Amino acid sequence: ALFLCLLFFIFCTLVISAALWVFESEERCFGGTDWSNDCNPEDIIATPGFESIPAAFWFSAITLTTVGYGDVTPATVTGKLLAVAASLSGVVVIAMPIAVVGSNFVEFYNVYIEAETRKSLMIRERKRATQHSEWLQTQREGGSLRSEVSSSRNC
């Protein structure tokens, strides 16, 4: 289960970082109310974007792990939506292993407690058996056990 979470984390990081790099590295034109790709050359504004794929990978990994340093942020609406998707996926990636590890811990802890209880019961039974055999030995050596047996037969 943890391997699948790690695989999911790597897959999400690669997909989101590649998509962020593609969507954030384009030059956009601000034409009044919306961003478009076709406009006058003097209206072109280069979005800050990510300098490289590793920078986008860094942002994706930090967002997926829900750390979010804030050193780099997406500028476009698509990039922001991808960042939200990465953040929500990160919650799932973090929450799933915690639930699995927690349930396995409880299961193994219960097995440990059961084994310890069984072990203490066995020790207690051995101690009782040892005490009983010592008592029998002292009774045999003292002769009181024979007199009790013979007196019970006379009745």
N, CA and C of each residue as an Amber inpcrd file, in Angstrom:
protein
   465
   0.8350000  -1.1800000   0.0000000   0.0000000   0.0000000   0.0000000
   0.8910000   1.2580000   0.0000000   1.9860000   1.2190000   0.7690000
   2.8600000   2.3830000   0.7870000   3.5740000   2.5680000  -0.5500000
   3.8850000   1.4410000  -1.2010000   4.5180000   1.5150000  -2.5140000
   3.5700000   2.1740000  -3.5170000   2.2820000   1.8360000  -3.4420000
   1.3070000   2.4380000  -4.3450000   1.1740000   3.9380000  -4.0810000
   1.2300000   4.3410000  -2.8340000   1.1660000   5.7690000  -2.5080000
   2.3780000   6.5010000  -3.0560000   3.5480000   5.8900000  -2.9250000
   4.7590000   6.4930000  -3.4680000   4.6850000   6.5940000  -4.9880000
   4.1880000   5.5390000  -5.6230000   4.0250000   5.5440000  -7.0690000
   3.0390000   6.6290000  -7.4990000   1.9380000   6.7550000  -6.7770000
   0.9480000   7.7910000  -7.0600000   1.5630000   9.1810000  -6.8840000
   2.3590000   9.3590000  -5.8410000   3.0170000  10.6370000  -5.5840000
   3.9560000  11.0020000  -6.7380000   4.7590000  10.0580000  -7.1730000
   5.7070000  10.3240000  -8.2630000   4.9600000  10.6280000  -9.5580000
   3.9180000   9.8520000  -9.8370000   3.1260000  10.0710000 -11.0490000
   2.4910000  11.4590000 -11.0320000   1.8560000  11.8080000  -9.9200000
   1.2190000  13.1330000  -9.8150000   2.2490000  14.2470000  -9.9470000
   3.3900000  14.0720000  -9.3230000   4.4270000  15.1060000  -9.3950000
   4.8970000  15.3050000 -10.8310000   5.1220000  14.2140000 -11.5380000
   5.5740000  14.3290000 -12.9240000   4.5230000  14.9680000 -13.8210000
   3.2770000  14.5160000 -13.6940000   2.2120000  15.0420000 -14.5570000
   1.9500000  16.5150000 -14.2570000   1.8340000  16.8450000 -12.9890000
   1.5110000  18.2270000 -12.6280000   2.6740000  19.1580000 -12.9580000
   3.9020000  18.7250000 -12.7230000   5.0370000  19.6040000 -13.0310000
   5.1700000  19.8260000 -14.5370000   4.9410000  18.7940000 -15.3300000
   5.0070000  18.9670000 -16.7840000   3.8980000  19.9010000 -17.2670000
   2.6920000  19.7080000 -16.7510000   1.5790000  20.5770000 -17.1430000
   1.8160000  22.0140000 -16.6870000   2.3180000  22.2030000 -15.4890000
   2.6030000  23.5530000 -15.0080000   3.6660000  24.2320000 -15.8590000
   4.6950000  23.4930000 -16.2070000   5.7520000  24.0880000 -17.0120000
   5.2180000  24.5150000 -18.3750000   4.3490000  23.6800000 -18.9570000
   3.7850000  24.0060000 -20.2660000   2.8610000  25.2170000 -20.1660000
   1.9480000  25.2170000 -19.2000000   0.9610000  26.2880000 -19.1160000
   1.5250000  27.5910000 -18.5640000   2.5360000  27.5060000 -17.7410000
   3.0720000  28.7160000 -17.1220000   4.1970000  29.3520000 -17.9250000
   4.7970000  28.6490000 -18.8500000   5.9460000  29.2120000 -19.5570000
   5.5590000  29.9240000 -20.8480000   4.2860000  29.9540000 -21.1850000
   3.8660000  30.6190000 -22.4150000   3.8090000  32.1270000 -22.2240000
   4.0490000  32.8270000 -23.3020000   3.8460000  34.2660000 -23.2660000
   2.3710000  34.5260000 -23.4920000   1.7880000  35.3820000 -22.7020000
   0.3660000  35.6780000 -22.8010000   0.1690000  37.1480000 -23.1330000
  -0.9650000  37.4180000 -23.6720000  -1.3090000  38.7870000 -24.0000000
  -2.4900000  39.2100000 -23.1500000  -2.3530000  40.3300000 -22.4860000
  -3.4520000  40.8200000 -21.6690000  -4.2170000  41.8430000 -22.4960000
  -5.4250000  41.4730000 -22.8920000  -6.2230000  42.3480000 -23.7520000
  -7.3810000  42.9690000 -23.0130000  -7.1520000  43.5680000 -21.8930000
  -8.2150000  44.2390000 -21.1590000  -8.7650000  43.3920000 -20.0260000
  -9.6330000  42.4390000 -20.3580000 -10.2840000  41.6740000 -19.2930000
  -9.8260000  40.2280000 -19.2190000  -9.2330000  39.7120000 -20.2490000
  -8.8370000  38.3000000 -20.2020000  -7.4990000  38.0950000 -20.8990000
  -6.9480000  36.9410000 -20.6510000  -5.6900000  36.5680000 -21.2740000
  -5.9930000  35.8530000 -22.5710000  -5.2730000  36.1650000 -23.5940000
  -5.4510000  35.4550000 -24.8540000  -4.0920000  35.2930000 -25.5210000
  -4.0460000  34.4660000 -26.5440000  -2.7810000  34.2140000 -27.2320000
  -2.6160000  35.0640000 -28.4860000  -3.6890000  35.7100000 -28.9580000
  -3.5850000  36.5090000 -30.1770000  -3.8920000  37.9790000 -29.8600000
  -2.8530000  38.7950000 -29.9470000  -3.0050000  40.2210000 -29.6830000
  -1.8330000  40.9740000 -30.2830000  -1.8040000  42.2510000 -30.0170000
  -0.7230000  43.0910000 -30.5210000   0.5700000  42.7630000 -29.7860000
   1.7100000  42.8420000 -30.4710000   2.9940000  42.5310000 -29.8350000
   3.3100000  43.4140000 -28.6300000   2.8070000  44.6500000 -28.6110000
   3.1190000  45.5160000 -27.4760000   2.3120000  45.1420000 -26.2260000
   1.2580000  44.3270000 -26.3860000   0.4440000  43.9020000 -25.2380000
   0.9310000  42.5940000 -24.6210000   1.9850000  42.0210000 -25.1700000
   2.4590000  40.7280000 -24.6710000   3.1260000  40.9040000 -23.3200000
   2.7010000  40.1080000 -22.4040000   3.3020000  40.0940000 -21.0690000
   3.7990000  38.6720000 -20.8370000   5.0480000  38.5310000 -20.5460000
   5.5930000  37.1990000 -20.2560000   5.2220000  36.8380000 -18.8250000
   4.5360000  35.7410000 -18.6900000   4.1950000  35.2980000 -17.3320000
   5.4550000  34.7920000 -16.6580000   5.5600000  35.0030000 -15.3560000
   6.7780000  34.5910000 -14.6690000   7.0650000  33.1130000 -14.8540000
   6.0480000  32.3060000 -14.7160000   6.1890000  30.8840000 -14.9570000
   7.2920000  30.2280000 -14.1670000   7.6900000  29.0810000 -14.6210000
   8.7550000  28.3190000 -13.9890000   9.9450000  28.3300000 -14.9200000
  11.1170000  28.5390000 -14.3700000  12.3230000  28.6810000 -15.1720000
  12.6940000  27.4020000 -15.8960000  12.3830000  26.2590000 -15.2780000
  12.7520000  24.9810000 -15.8760000  11.7900000  23.9030000 -15.3920000
  11.9210000  22.7330000 -15.9770000  11.0930000  21.6020000 -15.5440000
  11.4300000  21.2110000 -14.1050000  12.7050000  21.1900000 -13.7010000
  12.9810000  20.8990000 -12.2920000  12.3600000  21.9100000 -11.3250000
  12.2690000  23.1740000 -11.7280000  11.6160000  24.1690000 -10.8700000
  10.1260000  23.8510000 -10.7330000   9.5000000  23.4420000 -11.8290000
   8.0910000  23.0380000 -11.7750000   7.9350000  21.7500000 -10.9620000
   8.9120000  20.8600000 -11.1080000   8.8930000  19.6240000 -10.3170000
   9.0030000  19.9430000  -8.8320000   9.8760000  20.9000000  -8.4870000
  10.0270000  21.3340000  -7.0920000   8.6980000  21.8710000  -6.5640000
   8.0590000  22.7380000  -7.3300000   6.7810000  23.3010000  -6.8990000
   5.7400000  22.1980000  -6.7150000   5.6940000  21.2480000  -7.6480000
   4.7120000  20.1640000  -7.5580000   4.9630000  19.2860000  -6.3330000
   6.2120000  18.9490000  -6.0930000   6.5380000  18.1050000  -4.9440000
   6.2190000  18.8130000  -3.6340000   6.5360000  20.0890000  -3.5350000
   6.2680000  20.8530000  -2.3220000   4.7650000  21.0230000  -2.1220000
   4.0240000  21.2210000  -3.2010000   2.5720000  21.3780000  -3.0900000
   1.9090000  20.0460000  -2.7630000   2.3900000  18.9670000  -3.3660000
   1.8110000  17.6480000  -3.0740000   2.0390000  17.2260000  -1.6310000
   3.1520000  17.6130000  -1.0610000   3.4080000  17.2530000   0.3340000
   2.7820000  18.2530000   1.2980000   2.0190000  19.1890000   0.7720000
   1.2880000  20.2180000   1.5210000   2.2010000  21.1040000   2.3620000
   3.4640000  21.2460000   1.9640000   4.3650000  22.1600000   2.6610000
   4.1320000  23.5730000   2.1590000   4.2030000  23.7720000   0.8540000
   3.9080000  25.0480000   0.2380000   4.7560000  26.1970000   0.7320000
   6.0210000  26.2500000   0.3320000   6.9140000  27.3150000   0.7690000
   6.4850000  28.6860000   0.2710000   5.9100000  28.7590000  -0.9140000
   5.5030000  30.0410000  -1.4650000   6.6010000  30.7600000  -2.2120000
   7.7380000  30.1040000  -2.4180000   8.8330000  30.7410000  -3.1440000
   8.5100000  30.8930000  -4.6260000   7.7040000  29.9860000  -5.1740000
   7.2730000  30.0430000  -6.5570000   5.7760000  29.7930000  -6.5600000
   5.0650000  30.6020000  -7.3330000   3.6110000  30.4050000  -7.4380000
   3.1970000  30.5210000  -8.8910000   2.1570000  29.8070000  -9.2730000
   1.6760000  29.9240000 -10.6520000   0.9720000  31.2670000 -10.8600000
   1.0480000  31.7770000 -12.0880000   0.4540000  33.0750000 -12.3890000
  -0.8480000  32.9470000 -13.1640000  -0.9960000  31.9060000 -13.9550000
  -2.1910000  31.7680000 -14.7800000  -3.2800000  31.0280000 -14.0250000
  -4.4920000  31.1580000 -14.5270000  -5.6330000  30.4750000 -13.9160000
  -5.4570000  28.9610000 -14.0260000  -4.9830000  28.4930000 -15.1680000
  -4.7530000  27.0600000 -15.3550000  -3.7030000  26.5550000 -14.3700000
  -2.6590000  27.3200000 -14.1970000  -1.6140000  26.9430000 -13.2440000
  -2.1330000  26.9040000 -11.8260000  -2.9730000  27.8700000 -11.4840000
  -3.5540000  27.8860000 -10.1400000  -4.4920000  26.7040000  -9.9290000
  -5.2500000  26.3530000 -10.9500000  -6.1240000  25.1740000 -10.8440000
  -5.3020000  23.8970000 -10.6940000  -4.1940000  23.8220000 -11.4250000
  -3.3050000  22.6720000 -11.2740000  -2.6940000  22.6280000  -9.8780000
  -2.3860000  23.7990000  -9.3290000  -1.8330000  23.8530000  -7.9680000
  -2.8700000  23.3890000  -6.9490000  -4.1330000  23.7610000  -7.1490000
  -5.2020000  23.2900000  -6.2590000  -5.3470000  21.7780000  -6.3740000
  -5.3050000  21.2530000  -7.6060000  -5.3950000  19.8020000  -7.8060000
  -4.2190000  19.0950000  -7.1370000  -3.0510000  19.6950000  -7.2260000
  -1.8680000  19.1050000  -6.5870000  -2.0200000  19.1130000  -5.0750000
  -2.5240000  20.1940000  -4.5470000  -2.7040000  20.2880000  -3.0970000
  -3.7180000  19.2640000  -2.5940000  -4.8330000  19.1320000  -3.2940000
  -5.8510000  18.1430000  -2.8890000  -5.3310000  16.7150000  -3.0540000
  -4.5770000  16.4830000  -4.1210000  -3.9760000  15.1570000  -4.2980000
  -2.9700000  14.8780000  -3.1950000  -2.2810000  15.9060000  -2.7610000
  -1.3120000  15.7480000  -1.6760000  -1.9690000  15.3370000  -0.3830000
  -3.1550000  15.8750000  -0.1140000  -3.8800000  15.4700000   1.0920000
  -4.1940000  13.9840000   1.0280000  -4.6060000  13.5120000  -0.1380000
  -4.9040000  12.0820000  -0.3030000  -3.6270000  11.2610000  -0.1620000
  -2.5450000  11.7330000  -0.7650000  -1.2720000  11.0010000  -0.7050000
  -0.7580000  10.9120000   0.7250000  -0.9580000  11.9640000   1.5040000
  -0.4980000  11.9570000   2.8960000  -1.4690000  11.1780000   3.7770000
  -2.7600000  11.3240000   3.5370000  -3.7660000  10.7010000   4.4040000
  -3.8080000   9.1860000   4.2440000  -3.6330000   8.6820000   3.0410000
  -3.7250000   7.2310000   2.8370000  -2.6560000   6.4590000   3.6010000
  -1.3870000   6.8270000   3.5050000  -0.3910000   6.0650000   4.2650000
  -0.5750000   6.1910000   5.7740000  -1.0210000   7.3440000   6.2340000
  -1.2200000   7.5060000   7.6710000  -2.2960000   6.5520000   8.1610000
  -3.3730000   6.4090000   7.4040000  -4.4390000   5.4810000   7.7920000
  -3.9370000   4.0380000   7.7600000  -3.1730000   3.6820000   6.7340000
  -2.6570000   2.3200000   6.6200000  -1.6770000   2.0200000   7.7490000
  -0.7520000   2.9370000   7.9860000   0.2350000   2.7310000   9.0480000
  -0.4480000   2.6830000  10.4100000  -1.4250000   3.5610000  10.6130000
  -2.1490000   3.5760000  11.8820000  -2.9100000   2.2900000  12.1430000
  -3.6050000   1.7830000  11.1380000  -4.3570000   0.5370000  11.3300000
  -3.4140000  -0.6510000  11.5220000  -2.3020000  -0.6680000  10.7890000
  -1.3260000  -1.7470000  10.9840000  -0.6820000  -1.6730000  12.3620000
  -0.4320000  -0.4570000  12.8530000   0.1340000  -0.3040000  14.1870000
  -0.8200000  -0.8560000  15.2330000  -2.0940000  -0.5260000  15.1150000
  -3.0810000  -1.0210000  16.0830000  -3.1600000  -2.5460000  16.0220000
  -3.1500000  -3.1020000  14.8200000  -3.2130000  -4.5580000  14.6640000
  -2.0000000  -5.2310000  15.3160000  -0.7980000  -4.7490000  15.0220000
   0.4010000  -5.3470000  15.5920000   0.5070000  -5.1070000  17.0940000
   0.0060000  -3.9690000  17.5590000   0.0170000  -3.6920000  18.9900000
  -0.9100000  -4.6640000  19.7180000  -2.0760000  -4.9340000  19.1330000
  -2.9940000  -5.9050000  19.7460000  -2.3910000  -7.3080000  19.7750000
  -1.6920000  -7.6960000  18.7210000  -1.0190000  -8.9950000  18.6960000
   0.0650000  -9.0350000  19.7700000   0.7970000  -7.9520000  19.9280000
   1.8500000  -7.8770000  20.9420000   1.2520000  -7.9910000  22.3470000
   0.1880000  -7.2610000  22.6040000  -0.4570000  -7.3050000  23.9170000
  -0.9920000  -8.7090000  24.2010000  -1.5790000  -9.3470000  23.2130000
  -2.0840000 -10.7130000  23.3800000  -0.9430000 -11.6790000  23.6960000
   0.1670000 -11.5480000  22.9930000   1.3290000 -12.4150000  23.2360000
   1.8960000 -12.1760000  24.6250000   1.9760000 -10.9330000  25.0510000
   2.4870000 -10.6310000  26.3840000   1.5540000 -11.1740000  27.4660000
   0.2560000 -11.0790000  27.2380000  -0.7080000 -11.6180000  28.2000000
  -0.5760000 -13.1340000  28.2900000  -0.4650000 -13.7710000  27.1320000
  -0.2960000 -15.2220000  27.1050000   1.0000000 -15.6220000  27.8100000
   2.0460000 -14.8590000  27.5800000   3.3420000 -15.1440000  28.1980000
   3.2620000 -14.9940000  29.7180000   2.6180000 -13.9360000  30.2030000
   2.5040000 -13.7490000  31.6550000   1.6250000 -14.8250000  32.2850000
   0.5800000 -15.2710000  31.5710000  -0.2470000 -16.3640000  32.0880000
   0.5530000 -17.6560000  32.1850000   1.3860000 -17.9250000  31.1860000
   2.2140000 -19.1310000  31.2210000   3.2080000 -19.0670000  32.3760000
   3.8040000 -17.8950000  32.5880000   4.7500000 -17.7430000  33.7020000
   4.0380000 -17.9500000  35.0240000   2.8360000 -17.3850000  35.1410000
   2.0710000 -17.5430000  36.3720000   1.7060000 -19.0060000  36.6170000
   1.3100000 -19.7060000  35.5580000   0.9740000 -21.1250000  35.6960000
   2.2010000 -21.9500000  36.0680000   3.3410000 -21.6510000  35.4660000
   4.5750000 -22.3610000  35.8150000   4.9450000 -22.1170000  37.2770000
   4.7750000 -20.8790000  37.7250000   5.0940000 -20.5440000  39.1070000
   4.1730000 -21.3170000  40.0590000   2.8790000 -21.3790000  39.7290000
   1.9440000 -22.1410000  40.5620000   2.2950000 -23.6280000  40.5840000
   2.6420000 -24.1570000  39.4010000   2.9990000 -25.5730000  39.3300000
   4.2650000 -25.8500000  40.1400000   5.2340000 -24.9280000  40.0490000
   6.4660000 -25.0860000  40.8260000   6.1820000 -25.0180000  42.3150000
   5.3690000 -24.0690000  42.7110000   5.0150000 -23.9490000  44.1330000
   4.2640000 -25.1960000  44.6090000   3.3770000 -25.6980000  43.7950000
   2.6180000 -26.8900000  44.1630000   3.5370000 -28.1050000  44.2910000
   4.4690000 -28.2490000  43.3310000   5.3750000 -29.4000000  43.4130000
   6.3110000 -29.2650000  44.6160000   6.7460000 -28.0530000  44.9360000
   7.5680000 -27.8470000  46.1330000   6.7710000 -28.1820000  47.3950000
   5.5120000 -27.7940000  47.4350000   4.6610000 -28.0920000  48.5840000
   4.4930000 -29.6070000  48.7400000   4.2510000 -30.2830000  47.5880000
   4.1210000 -31.7410000  47.6370000   5.4100000 -32.3810000  48.1400000
   6.5450000 -31.8830000  47.6730000   7.8330000 -32.4270000  48.0800000
   8.0440000 -32.2560000  49.5890000   7.7200000 -31.0790000  50.1140000
   7.8790000 -30.8650000  51.5560000   6.9140000 -31.7260000  52.3520000
   5.7460000 -31.9590000  51.8320000   4.7720000 -32.7970000  52.5280000
   5.2330000 -34.2540000  52.5420000   5.8050000 -34.6800000  51.4270000
   6.3020000 -36.0610000  51.3540000   7.4740000 -36.2650000  52.3100000
   8.3710000 -35.2860000  52.3310000   9.5470000 -35.4010000  53.1900000
   9.1660000 -35.3280000  54.6660000   8.1690000 -34.5710000  54.9930000
   7.7690000 -34.4210000  56.3830000   6.8850000 -35.5570000  56.8720000
   6.3700000 -36.3400000  55.9980000   5.5240000 -37.4540000  56.3780000
   4.0850000 -37.0640000  56.6470000   3.7700000 -35.8190000  56.6290000
   2.4000000 -35.3990000  56.9170000   1.4500000 -35.8130000  55.8030000
   1.9710000 -35.8990000  54.6000000   1.1130000 -36.3170000  53.4960000
   0.7180000 -37.7710000  53.6620000   1.6380000 -38.6490000  54.1200000
   1.3110000 -40.0570000  54.3030000   0.3000000 -40.2240000  55.4410000
   0.4720000 -39.4560000  56.4930000  -0.4770000 -39.6040000  57.6030000
  -1.8530000 -39.1040000  57.2030000  -1.9090000 -38.0660000  56.3510000
  -3.2110000 -37.5720000  55.8980000  -3.8700000 -38.6010000  54.9930000
  -3.0900000 -39.2560000  54.1200000  -3.6490000 -40.2620000  53.2210000
  -4.1120000 -41.4650000  54.0260000  -3.3040000 -41.9360000  54.9660000
  -3.6960000 -43.0980000  55.7490000  -4.8830000 -42.8100000  56.6690000
  -4.9760000 -41.5920000  57.1990000  -6.1140000 -41.2520000  58.0280000
  -7.3780000 -41.1370000  57.2060000  -7.2580000 -40.7150000  55.9640000
  -8.4450000 -40.6180000  55.1190000  -8.8980000 -42.0270000  54.6950000
  -8.0200000 -42.9740000  54.6200000  -8.3980000 -44.3510000  54.2610000
  -9.0670000 -45.0520000  55.4480000  -8.7090000 -44.6960000  56.6430000
  -9.2960000 -45.3230000  57.8290000 -10.7420000 -44.8960000  58.0600000
 -11.1430000 -43.8220000  57.4920000 -12.5020000 -43.3260000  57.7230000
 -13.5070000 -44.1110000  57.0330000
